[in-house]
């Protein structure tokens, strides 16, 4: 395993799964950006962002204290020092940083269905009530996080799950709530699968908006979800 290679262990190289690394690439960080990683632990995406910010520093937020310690340890191991780690409530952080950031990454808490690439255990344990609860949280948090963006700032929302409730449905509800304040931009990926437009016979995303999102399936793209 590359993760156990000594170069990775001492922080001289960093190994990250392809789907997980795409969200930072799509964010298009520039070296002078004010950037926020909202759900930063365990560390991978924060390492990518901080490495691009040669003229500034990254704010990484992690609400869980144990995961925050893992974040601190791994950033130190990789020699990343231009990161300010904070421990703030997801729903109120915008109140401390209103219209502050050029770029915000929201790798949201989700049901972790990506693991079905390794095992079908998660598929057999799929819980719609849990997904709906997480979806409601994601909508609430995403609307809050949008308030931390500067005018014309950009936010990438990603999950490592595959059900529609935690993906297209969240985007749809946020667009309805903030229709006069945000614009959905297209994710420029060639290797992405078809989007989901309807759920239980109801249209959740217009065909135009649905084309802009990126969906990765483990059995198609050979990545995590």
PEVENTA-V183960 format. One line per field, one symbol per residue. ss: DSSP state (A for helix, B for strand, O for the rest). phi: phi as a letter, one per 40 degrees, with the letter a starting at -180 (. if undefined). burial: b if it has 24 or more other C-alpha atoms within 12 Angstrom, else e. A space follows every 50 residues. Layout:
# PEVENTA-V183960
ss=???
phi=???
burial=???
This chain:
# PEVENTA-V183960
ss=OAAAOAAAAOOOOOOOOAAAAAAAAAAOOOOOOOBBBOOOOOOAAAAAAA AAOOOOOBBBBOOOAAAAAAAAAAAAAOOOOOBBBBOOOOOOAAAAOOOO BBBBBBBOOOOOAAAAAOOOAAAAOOOAAAAAAAAAAAAAAAAAAAOOBB BBBBBBBBOOOOOAAAOAAAAAAAAAAOOOOOOOOOOOOOOOBOOOOBBO OBBOOOAAAAOOOOBOOAAAAOOOO
phi=.cccccccccgcbbbacdcccccccccgcbcbccbbbcbcccidcccccc ccccbabbbbbacccccccccdccccccgcbcbbcbbbddcbccccbcfb bcbbbbcccacgcdccccacdcccbdbccccccccccccccccccccccc dgcbbbbabbbbcccbbdccdccccccbdcbbbcccccbccbcccbcbbf gbcbbcdccccccbbbbdcbcgbcc
burial=eeeeeeeeeeeeebbbeebbbbbbebbbbbeebbbbbbbbbbbbbbbbbb bbbeeebbbbbbbeeeebeebbbbbeebebbbbbbbbbebbebbeebebb bbbbbbbbbbbbbbbbbeeeeeeeeeeeeebeebbbbbbbbbbbbbbbbb eebbbbbbbbbbbbbbbbbbbbbbbeeeeeeeebeebeeeebeebbbeee eeebbeeebbbbbbbbbbeeeebbb
